[in-house]
């Protein structure tokens, strides 16, 4: 390992300054890819002794395997191009842990403009990374909450609208059928009036969770559409498949046996459903599809409730 005078031969003051900072200075000779110097701060940080940093290979092998290829290739390509750069990566410690490092690299050129050496500083950014990871985790949590209905825990209208946009475009592109079920709890106002809003909210939650159990496709979504109305989106599902899901919902909700004394003759909670299937072509609008399915739901209510009305649109 060379002396600090390889970095600056004029003054030992620089040595004191460099080795008293938290940043770790280093220098690599470009031709030999050997370390000319690395600061002694490296040992308390990573555990590897100052003398063990002999070549760029030592540096590369002490990068976390998941980061190694990208970081090494990036740094080599930038250095060859004579471009100053920086890279964040996990540096392995001697005791098999890791520390997040930000490496800031300056390319020193000779009089011909060719790379002569690389000079840089390593900064410990572990605390910063922990903060970033917490913020990312919080952001994901907030995003998940923004797509979840606060009462029932299933997808909300925003999530449904977003998914419908995606699936509508997919169906137009692939020519696959897209099905939709609109579902309304029968006589729900009377249920709230008879049993109160607390039991009403519990009823909505039980129905919502039951709808979640009734769907099976990886992209199927059950969402609260608003009030006591729910919607189920069924990508790549034809009329028969959609009807089967609707009937399954009906059976599962009936199985709940939620008492509803104001529900005509049946005395238990029931639902009405409108089911529609479409293969959307260019120029068709998803809102028109929703309105058409809503008409099926209206027919189910008009024709006695506790029934399913369906149509191919």
ZAMARGU-4260 file (C-alpha; in steps of 0.2 Angstrom, whole numbers, plus 5000, padded with zeros to 4 digits):
<rodrens>
0) 5000/5000/5000 | 5007/5017/4995 | 5009/5032/5006 | 4997/5046/5006 | 5010/5056/4996
5) 5004/5047/4981 | 4988/5057/4983 | 4997/5073/4987 | 5016/5074/4989 | 5017/5092/4994
10) 5010/5091/5012 | 5007/5079/5026 | 4993/5090/5032 | 4982/5083/5019 | 4985/5066/5026
15) 4979/5072/5043 | 4964/5080/5035 | 4959/5065/5025 | 4961/5052/5039 | 4951/5063/5051
20) 4936/5064/5041 | 4922/5051/5041 | 4923/5049/5022 | 4935/5036/5017 | 4948/5042/5004
25) 4955/5030/4991 | 4965/5030/4975 | 4967/5017/4962 | 4980/5016/4948 | 4971/5014/4931
30) 4984/5004/4922 | 4987/4991/4936 | 4970/4992/4944 | 4980/4992/4961 | 4975/5003/4976
35) 4988/5016/4978 | 4980/5021/4994 | 4964/5019/5005 | 4961/5028/5021 | 4963/5018/5038
40) 4944/5023/5042 | 4940/5008/5031 | 4944/4995/5045 | 4933/5001/5059 | 4919/5003/5046
45) 4920/4986/5037 | 4932/4976/5047 | 4944/4973/5032 | 4962/4979/5036 | 4969/4994/5027
50) 4983/4982/5020 | 4970/4970/5013 | 4964/4982/4999 | 4977/4978/4986 | 4967/4978/4969
55) 4951/4983/4962 | 4946/4965/4963 | 4946/4966/4982 | 4934/4980/4980 | 4923/4971/4969
60) 4922/4955/4979 | 4918/4965/4994 | 4902/4972/4986 | 4886/4963/4990 | 4882/4949/4977
65) 4865/4957/4972 | 4874/4974/4969 | 4891/4968/4962 | 4888/4966/4943 | 4878/4982/4941
70) 4890/4993/4951 | 4906/4986/4944 | 4900/4987/4926 | 4894/5004/4929 | 4910/5011/4937
75) 4921/5003/4924 | 4911/5010/4909 | 4910/5027/4917 | 4929/5027/4921 | 4933/5021/4903
80) 4923/5036/4896 | 4932/5048/4908 | 4916/5052/4917 | 4916/5057/4936 | 4902/5046/4944
85) 4895/5040/4960 | 4887/5023/4965 | 4877/5017/4980 | 4880/4999/4985 | 4881/4987/5000
90) 4899/4984/5005 | 4901/4967/5014 | 4909/4968/5031 | 4922/4955/5037 | 4909/4948/5049
95) 4897/4944/5035 | 4886/4959/5037 | 4885/4974/5025 | 4886/4993/5026 | 4877/5005/5013
100) 4891/5015/5004 | 4890/5029/4992 | 4906/5029/4982 | 4910/5046/4974 | 4923/5044/4960
105) 4934/5057/4951 | 4943/5051/4935 | 4961/5059/4934 | 4967/5060/4916 | 4985/5063/4910
110) 4990/5076/4897 | 4983/5066/4883 | 4966/5065/4891 | 4968/5046/4895 | 4963/5039/4912
115) 4977/5039/4924 | 4970/5035/4940 | 4953/5035/4950 | 4952/5045/4966 | 4937/5044/4977
120) 4928/5045/4994 | 4917/5031/5002 | 4903/5038/5013 | 4893/5027/5025 | 4875/5031/5020
125) 4867/5016/5030 | 4856/5028/5041 | 4851/5037/5026 | 4846/5021/5017 | 4836/5015/5033
130) 4826/5031/5032 | 4823/5029/5014 | 4817/5011/5016 | 4805/5017/5030 | 4798/5031/5019
135) 4796/5018/5004 | 4788/5006/5016 | 4776/5020/5022 | 4772/5026/5004 | 4767/5008/4999
140) 4757/5007/5015 | 4748/5023/5011 | 4746/5018/4993 | 4738/5001/4999 | 4726/5011/5010
145) 4721/5023/4996 | 4715/5008/4987 | 4706/5000/5001 | 4688/5004/5008 | 4690/5010/5025
150) 4675/5001/5032 | 4674/4984/5023 | 4693/4981/5020 | 4690/4976/5002 | 4695/4987/4986
155) 4687/5004/4985 | 4679/5013/4970 | 4696/5021/4966 | 4704/5004/4965 | 4690/4998/4954
160) 4691/5012/4942 | 4710/5010/4940 | 4708/4992/4937 | 4694/4994/4925 | 4705/5006/4915
165) 4718/4993/4913 | 4707/4978/4910 | 4697/4988/4897 | 4712/4992/4887 | 4719/4974/4889
170) 4702/4967/4883 | 4702/4979/4868 | 4719/4973/4863 | 4717/4954/4866 | 4699/4952/4861
175) 4695/4943/4877 | 4679/4945/4886 | 4677/4956/4901 | 4663/4953/4914 | 4656/4964/4927
180) 4644/4961/4942 | 4635/4975/4950 | 4627/4970/4967 | 4615/4979/4978 | 4609/4973/4996
185) 4590/4972/4996 | 4581/4983/5007 | 4597/4990/5016 | 4589/5006/5021 | 4576/4996/5030
190) 4590/4985/5038 | 4598/5001/5045 | 4582/5008/5051 | 4578/4991/5060 | 4595/4986/5067
195) 4605/5003/5068 | 4620/5009/5059 | 4633/4999/5069 | 4625/4982/5064 | 4622/4990/5046
200) 4641/4993/5045 | 4644/4975/5051 | 4632/4968/5038 | 4641/4978/5024 | 4658/4971/5030
205) 4652/4953/5031 | 4645/4954/5013 | 4661/4962/5007 | 4672/4949/5014 | 4660/4935/5007
210) 4662/4943/4989 | 4681/4942/4991 | 4679/4923/4994 | 4668/4921/4979 | 4681/4927/4966
215) 4695/4916/4961 | 4705/4923/4946 | 4722/4932/4949 | 4715/4948/4942 | 4697/4947/4949
220) 4692/4962/4960 | 4678/4964/4972 | 4676/4982/4977 | 4664/4993/4986 | 4655/5004/4973
225) 4646/5015/4985 | 4634/5014/5000 | 4627/4996/5000 | 4632/4993/4982 | 4647/4982/4977
230) 4655/4978/4960 | 4665/4963/4954 | 4677/4964/4939 | 4681/4948/4930 | 4694/4949/4917
235) 4695/4936/4903 | 4678/4929/4909 | 4663/4925/4898 | 4645/4925/4901 | 4644/4908/4909
240) 4659/4911/4920 | 4652/4928/4926 | 4635/4919/4930 | 4644/4906/4940 | 4652/4919/4950
245) 4636/4928/4953 | 4627/4912/4958 | 4641/4908/4970 | 4640/4926/4978 | 4621/4923/4980
250) 4624/4906/4988 | 4637/4912/5000 | 4628/4927/5006 | 4612/4917/5009 | 4623/4905/5019
255) 4627/4919/5031 | 4609/4919/5036 | 4609/4938/5041 | 4592/4941/5049 | 4582/4954/5041
260) 4564/4955/5047 | 4560/4969/5034 | 4565/4959/5019 | 4548/4954/5012 | 4545/4935/5015
265) 4562/4928/5016 | 4567/4936/5033 | 4586/4935/5029 | 4597/4947/5020 | 4597/4945/5001
270) 4605/4954/4986 | 4601/4958/4968 | 4613/4957/4954 | 4616/4964/4937 | 4629/4954/4926
275) 4636/4960/4910 | 4649/4953/4898 | 4658/4963/4883 | 4672/4961/4871 | 4676/4980/4869
280) 4681/4986/4853 | 4689/5002/4848 | 4679/5017/4852 | 4668/5009/4866 | 4668/5017/4883
285) 4670/5008/4899 | 4657/5020/4907 | 4644/5014/4894 | 4647/4996/4900 | 4644/5000/4918
290) 4628/5009/4914 | 4622/4994/4904 | 4626/4982/4918 | 4617/4994/4930 | 4602/4993/4919
295) 4603/4974/4923 | 4604/4977/4941 | 4589/4989/4940 | 4579/4975/4931 | 4584/4963/4945
300) 4576/4975/4958 | 4561/4978/4947 | 4557/4960/4945 | 4557/4956/4963 | 4574/4957/4970
305) 4585/4942/4976 | 4589/4938/4958 | 4602/4939/4945 | 4599/4948/4928 | 4612/4946/4915
310) 4616/4952/4897 | 4629/4951/4884 | 4633/4969/4879
</rodrens>
